[in-house]
């Protein structure tokens, strides 16, 4: 399996990182020399990043990594500090002080990707997920399965959940098909979505994303302060894109990586069910 790796290092180290990482044929590597260029690639809907490697000696790295962790909770991050004898990763997932000694960086990246796959497999056997699967099987028709997925997400503890179905991918257009939560929120929730908001971004980019009141793109109700936080995950299977699930909480900063993982599992089960429905 190819791993898409984005590396942000100081300009004087870019050539060395390129030469060393080029040896790993399963890595698709891009190298940039500042945080702004890295942000553009991570946010680009046409590109995909599995692992982000960043030099600890770039300016403002800790604050930058904290921001990335909030916005892209499933992005794997490796901190590199070759000037330290040892270090703690902080908000990053891993840290290396000798990236190319004994293939240390490569081994850390491959281990993280393997752990991510195993994490999903372990979670797939959780009783909560098996319960969702039973609800899906009982649901009738595509709409019934969409409603069952939304209700299952609400029962995980979210305050409001909605499913938007992809009507068009070029240009991106989505339509609200199912929602659960307070009636007042349901009555003012957007009925459609495009590439100007969070739902459209996730549908087009195919990656999960978190947002709080100050973030862009966003869910309109979170941007206006009616809700405090939103997680949006794609509903897709292979190259078949069905839509997105948005799960919101009243309280800002209350959605965890574990919450994202569970939503992604529900989204996968919904996509599988919709394929069987021929939708």
Secondary structure, DSSP 8 states (H G I E B T S, - for coil): --EEEEEE--HHHHHHHHHHHTT-TTEEEEEESSHHHHHHHHH-TT---SEEEEETTSTTHHHHHHHHHHH-TT-EEEEE-TT-SS---TTSSEEESSTTGGGHHHHHHHHHHHHHHHHHHHHTTSHHHHHHHHHHHHS-HHHHHHHHHHHHHHHTT-SEEEEEEEEEETTEEEEEEEEEE-HHHHHHS-SEEETTSHHHHHHHH---EEEETT-SS--HHHHTTSSSEEEEEEEEETTEEEEEEEEEESSTT---HHHHHHHHHHHHHHHHHHHHHT-
